[in-house]
Amino acid sequence: IQFSISEEEGVYTAEGINVPIVTNGKTFEKLKVNIQEAVELFFEDEDPKSLGFGLSPSIFTSFELSLSNGVKT
């Protein structure tokens, strides 16, 4: 399961790339917990295999960093 993580105004948001899951947190640790809980809820009444995932899907995240205004191109 892949997530893209971005930060805006002190809140980190994780958006699922291959699942319809979005969650957020004020810290990376809280975001990690929220991602795990959201994934568990997503699969709560589903068979992961029927959705194209293994029985114990792993979570992969990427983090987006924006360039500061002072960067010259």
N, CA, C and O atoms as a GROMACS GRO file, in nm:
protein
  292
    1ILE      N    1   0.086  -0.116   0.000
    1ILE     CA    2   0.000   0.000   0.000
    1ILE      C    3   0.090   0.122   0.000
    1ILE      O    4   0.179   0.135   0.084
    2GLN      N    5   0.068   0.212  -0.094
    2GLN     CA    6   0.154   0.328  -0.108
    2GLN      C    7   0.081   0.456  -0.065
    2GLN      O    8  -0.036   0.478  -0.097
    3PHE      N    9   0.155   0.539   0.008
    3PHE     CA   10   0.103   0.668   0.051
    3PHE      C   11   0.199   0.778   0.012
    3PHE      O   12   0.321   0.761   0.017
    4SER      N   13   0.145   0.891  -0.027
    4SER     CA   14   0.223   1.012  -0.049
    4SER      C   15   0.194   1.104   0.069
    4SER      O   16   0.078   1.128   0.103
    5ILE      N   17   0.300   1.157   0.130
    5ILE     CA   18   0.285   1.242   0.249
    5ILE      C   19   0.328   1.383   0.214
    5ILE      O   20   0.432   1.405   0.153
    6SER      N   21   0.246   1.478   0.255
    6SER     CA   22   0.280   1.619   0.239
    6SER      C   23   0.256   1.691   0.371
    6SER      O   24   0.186   1.640   0.459
    7GLU      N   25   0.314   1.809   0.383
    7GLU     CA   26   0.298   1.888   0.506
    7GLU      C   27   0.252   2.028   0.467
    7GLU      O   28   0.307   2.090   0.376
    8GLU      N   29   0.151   2.076   0.537
    8GLU     CA   30   0.102   2.211   0.513
    8GLU      C   31   0.053   2.268   0.645
    8GLU      O   32  -0.033   2.210   0.712
    9GLU      N   33   0.107   2.383   0.682
    9GLU     CA   34   0.067   2.454   0.804
    9GLU      C   35   0.076   2.365   0.928
    9GLU      O   36  -0.012   2.369   1.014
   10GLY      N   37   0.182   2.285   0.937
   10GLY     CA   38   0.206   2.204   1.056
   10GLY      C   39   0.126   2.075   1.064
   10GLY      O   40   0.127   2.009   1.168
   11VAL      N   41   0.056   2.039   0.958
   11VAL     CA   42  -0.022   1.915   0.956
   11VAL      C   43   0.029   1.828   0.843
   11VAL      O   44   0.040   1.872   0.728
   12TYR      N   45   0.062   1.703   0.876
   12TYR     CA   46   0.108   1.606   0.777
   12TYR      C   47  -0.013   1.527   0.727
   12TYR      O   48  -0.093   1.478   0.806
   13THR      N   49  -0.023   1.515   0.595
   13THR     CA   50  -0.135   1.443   0.533
   13THR      C   51  -0.081   1.328   0.451
   13THR      O   52   0.012   1.345   0.372
   14ALA      N   53  -0.140   1.210   0.468
   14ALA     CA   54  -0.105   1.092   0.391
   14ALA      C   55  -0.223   1.058   0.300
   14ALA      O   56  -0.336   1.041   0.345
   15GLU      N   57  -0.194   1.049   0.170
   15GLU     CA   58  -0.296   1.014   0.072
   15GLU      C   59  -0.258   0.883   0.005
   15GLU      O   60  -0.148   0.869  -0.048
   16GLY      N   61  -0.350   0.788   0.007
   16GLY     CA   62  -0.326   0.660  -0.055
   16GLY      C   63  -0.313   0.673  -0.205
   16GLY      O   64  -0.392   0.742  -0.270
   17ILE      N   65  -0.213   0.607  -0.260
   17ILE     CA   66  -0.194   0.608  -0.405
   17ILE      C   67  -0.274   0.496  -0.469
   17ILE      O   68  -0.336   0.516  -0.574
   18ASN      N   69  -0.274   0.380  -0.407
   18ASN     CA   70  -0.346   0.267  -0.465
   18ASN      C   71  -0.462   0.219  -0.376
   18ASN      O   72  -0.516   0.110  -0.397
   19VAL      N   73  -0.500   0.302  -0.277
   19VAL     CA   74  -0.618   0.277  -0.194
   19VAL      C   75  -0.685   0.411  -0.166
   19VAL      O   76  -0.616   0.513  -0.159
   20PRO      N   77  -0.817   0.414  -0.150
   20PRO     CA   78  -0.885   0.542  -0.124
   20PRO      C   79  -0.882   0.577   0.026
   20PRO      O   80  -0.985   0.581   0.092
   21ILE      N   81  -0.762   0.604   0.077
   21ILE     CA   82  -0.743   0.636   0.219
   21ILE      C   83  -0.671   0.769   0.229
   21ILE      O   84  -0.571   0.792   0.162
   22VAL      N   85  -0.723   0.858   0.314
   22VAL     CA   86  -0.658   0.985   0.345
   22VAL      C   87  -0.665   1.002   0.496
   22VAL      O   88  -0.771   0.983   0.556
   23THR      N   89  -0.552   1.039   0.557
   23THR     CA   90  -0.549   1.065   0.701
   23THR      C   91  -0.443   1.170   0.728
   23THR      O   92  -0.363   1.203   0.641
   24ASN      N   93  -0.443   1.224   0.851
   24ASN     CA   94  -0.344   1.325   0.882
   24ASN      C   95  -0.301   1.318   1.028
   24ASN      O   96  -0.359   1.243   1.108
   25GLY      N   97  -0.200   1.397   1.062
   25GLY     CA   98  -0.151   1.405   1.200
   25GLY      C   99  -0.059   1.524   1.215
   25GLY      O  100  -0.001   1.572   1.118
   26LYS      N  101  -0.047   1.573   1.339
   26LYS     CA  102   0.038   1.690   1.365
   26LYS      C  103   0.185   1.653   1.373
   26LYS      O  104   0.270   1.741   1.363
   27THR      N  105   0.218   1.523   1.393
   27THR     CA  106   0.357   1.476   1.396
   27THR      C  107   0.367   1.352   1.308
   27THR      O  108   0.266   1.290   1.275
   28PHE      N  109   0.492   1.316   1.271
   28PHE     CA  110   0.510   1.194   1.193
   28PHE      C  111   0.465   1.072   1.273
   28PHE      O  112   0.405   0.979   1.218
   29GLU      N  113   0.494   1.071   1.404
   29GLU     CA  114   0.454   0.956   1.486
   29GLU      C  115   0.303   0.940   1.487
   29GLU      O  116   0.252   0.829   1.473
   30LYS      N  117   0.230   1.051   1.504
   30LYS     CA  118   0.084   1.045   1.504
   30LYS      C  119   0.034   1.005   1.365
   30LYS      O  120  -0.062   0.929   1.354
   31LEU      N  121   0.097   1.057   1.262
   31LEU     CA  122   0.058   1.020   1.126
   31LEU      C  123   0.077   0.870   1.103
   31LEU      O  124  -0.008   0.805   1.043
   32LYS      N  125   0.188   0.816   1.151
   32LYS     CA  126   0.215   0.672   1.137
   32LYS      C  127   0.104   0.590   1.202
   32LYS      O  128   0.054   0.494   1.143
   33VAL      N  129   0.067   0.628   1.322
   33VAL     CA  130  -0.041   0.557   1.394
   33VAL      C  131  -0.172   0.569   1.316
   33VAL      O  132  -0.245   0.472   1.300
   34ASN      N  133  -0.200   0.691   1.267
   34ASN     CA  134  -0.325   0.712   1.194
   34ASN      C  135  -0.329   0.634   1.062
   34ASN      O  136  -0.435   0.584   1.023
   35ILE      N  137  -0.215   0.623   0.994
   35ILE     CA  138  -0.209   0.544   0.871
   35ILE      C  139  -0.239   0.397   0.903
   35ILE      O  140  -0.319   0.333   0.835
   36GLN      N  141  -0.175   0.344   1.006
   36GLN     CA  142  -0.198   0.204   1.043
   36GLN      C  143  -0.344   0.179   1.078
   36GLN      O  144  -0.402   0.078   1.037
   37GLU      N  145  -0.404   0.270   1.156
   37GLU     CA  146  -0.545   0.254   1.192
   37GLU      C  147  -0.636   0.264   1.070
   37GLU      O  148  -0.732   0.188   1.057
   38ALA      N  149  -0.606   0.357   0.980
   38ALA     CA  150  -0.688   0.374   0.860
   38ALA      C  151  -0.681   0.251   0.770
   38ALA      O  152  -0.782   0.209   0.714
   39VAL      N  153  -0.562   0.193   0.757
   39VAL     CA  154  -0.546   0.072   0.676
   39VAL      C  155  -0.622  -0.044   0.739
   39VAL      O  156  -0.690  -0.120   0.670
   40GLU      N  157  -0.611  -0.058   0.871
   40GLU     CA  158  -0.685  -0.165   0.940
   40GLU      C  159  -0.835  -0.149   0.918
   40GLU      O  160  -0.905  -0.248   0.894
   41LEU      N  161  -0.886  -0.026   0.928
   41LEU     CA  162  -1.029  -0.002   0.905
   41LEU      C  163  -1.069  -0.031   0.761
   41LEU      O  164  -1.176  -0.086   0.736
   42PHE      N  165  -0.982   0.006   0.666
   42PHE     CA  166  -1.011  -0.017   0.525
   42PHE      C  167  -1.029  -0.166   0.496
   42PHE      O  168  -1.117  -0.205   0.419
   43PHE      N  169  -0.946  -0.250   0.559
   43PHE     CA  170  -0.952  -0.394   0.535
   43PHE      C  171  -1.038  -0.468   0.636
   43PHE      O  172  -1.046  -0.591   0.631
   44GLU      N  173  -1.103  -0.398   0.727
   44GLU     CA  174  -1.177  -0.460   0.838
   44GLU      C  175  -1.274  -0.570   0.792
   44GLU      O  176  -1.272  -0.680   0.847
   45ASP      N  177  -1.355  -0.542   0.696
   45ASP     CA  178  -1.454  -0.641   0.650
   45ASP      C  179  -1.422  -0.696   0.512
   45ASP      O  180  -1.509  -0.752   0.445
   46GLU      N  181  -1.297  -0.681   0.470
   46GLU     CA  182  -1.255  -0.724   0.337
   46GLU      C  183  -1.146  -0.830   0.345
   46GLU      O  184  -1.074  -0.840   0.444
   47ASP      N  185  -1.137  -0.906   0.241
   47ASP     CA  186  -1.026  -0.998   0.224
   47ASP      C  187  -0.922  -0.925   0.139
   47ASP      O  188  -0.948  -0.897   0.022
   48PRO      N  189  -0.804  -0.894   0.197
   48PRO     CA  190  -0.704  -0.818   0.121
   48PRO      C  191  -0.674  -0.880  -0.016
   48PRO      O  192  -0.650  -0.808  -0.113
   49LYS      N  193  -0.675  -1.012  -0.023
   49LYS     CA  194  -0.645  -1.081  -0.148
   49LYS      C  195  -0.748  -1.048  -0.256
   49LYS      O  196  -0.715  -1.036  -0.374
   50SER      N  197  -0.874  -1.032  -0.215
   50SER     CA  198  -0.978  -1.001  -0.313
   50SER      C  199  -0.962  -0.860  -0.369
   50SER      O  200  -1.018  -0.828  -0.474
   51LEU      N  201  -0.885  -0.776  -0.300
   51LEU     CA  202  -0.858  -0.639  -0.346
   51LEU      C  203  -0.723  -0.627  -0.416
   51LEU      O  204  -0.681  -0.517  -0.451
   52GLY      N  205  -0.656  -0.740  -0.435
   52GLY     CA  206  -0.528  -0.739  -0.505
   52GLY      C  207  -0.407  -0.725  -0.415
   52GLY      O  208  -0.297  -0.698  -0.464
   53PHE      N  209  -0.423  -0.742  -0.284
   53PHE     CA  210  -0.313  -0.730  -0.189
   53PHE      C  211  -0.284  -0.865  -0.126
   53PHE      O  212  -0.366  -0.956  -0.132
   54GLY      N  213  -0.165  -0.879  -0.066
   54GLY     CA  214  -0.131  -0.998   0.009
   54GLY      C  215  -0.207  -1.002   0.140
   54GLY      O  216  -0.278  -0.906   0.174
   55LEU      N  217  -0.194  -1.111   0.214
   55LEU     CA  218  -0.266  -1.123   0.341
   55LEU      C  219  -0.217  -1.024   0.446
   55LEU      O  220  -0.295  -0.981   0.531
   56SER      N  221  -0.092  -0.986   0.442
   56SER     CA  222  -0.036  -0.885   0.533
   56SER      C  223   0.033  -0.776   0.451
   56SER      O  224   0.155  -0.775   0.440
   57PRO      N  225  -0.046  -0.684   0.394
   57PRO     CA  226   0.015  -0.582   0.309
   57PRO      C  227   0.108  -0.490   0.389
   57PRO      O  228   0.081  -0.458   0.505
   58SER      N  229   0.216  -0.448   0.325
   58SER     CA  230   0.306  -0.353   0.389
   58SER      C  231   0.269  -0.213   0.344
   58SER      O  232   0.198  -0.195   0.245
   59ILE      N  233   0.318  -0.113   0.418
   59ILE     CA  234   0.288   0.026   0.389
   59ILE      C  235   0.416   0.094   0.343
   59ILE      O  236   0.519   0.087   0.410
   60PHE      N  237   0.409   0.160   0.227
   60PHE     CA  238   0.522   0.233   0.171
   60PHE      C  239   0.482   0.380   0.162
   60PHE      O  240   0.375   0.412   0.109
   61THR      N  241   0.566   0.470   0.214
   61THR     CA  242   0.534   0.611   0.208
   61THR      C  243   0.644   0.689   0.138
   61THR      O  244   0.761   0.653   0.144
   62SER      N  245   0.604   0.797   0.073
   62SER     CA  246   0.700   0.893   0.018
   62SER      C  247   0.662   1.029   0.073
   62SER      O  248   0.545   1.055   0.101
   63PHE      N  249   0.761   1.116   0.088
   63PHE     CA  250   0.738   1.247   0.148
   63PHE      C  251   0.772   1.356   0.048
   63PHE      O  252   0.879   1.353  -0.012
   64GLU      N  253   0.683   1.450   0.031
   64GLU     CA  254   0.703   1.560  -0.063
   64GLU      C  255   0.759   1.681   0.011
   64GLU      O  256   0.701   1.727   0.110
   65LEU      N  257   0.871   1.733  -0.038
   65LEU     CA  258   0.931   1.854   0.018
   65LEU      C  259   0.924   1.964  -0.085
   65LEU      O  260   0.960   1.944  -0.201
   66SER      N  261   0.877   2.081  -0.044
   66SER     CA  262   0.876   2.193  -0.138
   66SER      C  263   1.003   2.273  -0.122
   66SER      O  264   1.061   2.280  -0.014
   67LEU      N  265   1.047   2.333  -0.232
   67LEU     CA  266   1.168   2.416  -0.229
   67LEU      C  267   1.134   2.550  -0.166
   67LEU      O  268   1.024   2.603  -0.185
   68SER      N  269   1.229   2.605  -0.092
   68SER     CA  270   1.205   2.737  -0.030
   68SER      C  271   1.209   2.845  -0.138
   68SER      O  272   1.261   2.824  -0.247
   69ASN      N  273   1.154   2.960  -0.106
   69ASN     CA  274   1.148   3.071  -0.202
   69ASN      C  275   1.286   3.123  -0.240
   69ASN      O  276   1.301   3.185  -0.345
   70GLY      N  277   1.389   3.098  -0.157
   70GLY     CA  278   1.522   3.149  -0.185
   70GLY      C  279   1.605   3.065  -0.276
   70GLY      O  280   1.721   3.098  -0.300
   71VAL      N  281   1.552   2.956  -0.329
   71VAL     CA  282   1.628   2.867  -0.416
   71VAL      C  283   1.633   2.926  -0.557
   71VAL      O  284   1.531   2.963  -0.614
   72LYS      N  285   1.754   2.934  -0.612
   72LYS     CA  286   1.770   2.984  -0.749
   72LYS      C  287   1.767   2.867  -0.846
   72LYS      O  288   1.823   2.761  -0.820
   73THR      N  289   1.701   2.888  -0.958
   73THR     CA  290   1.693   2.782  -1.060
   73THR      C  291   1.776   2.816  -1.180
   73THR      O  292   1.781   2.738  -1.276
   0.00000   0.00000   0.00000
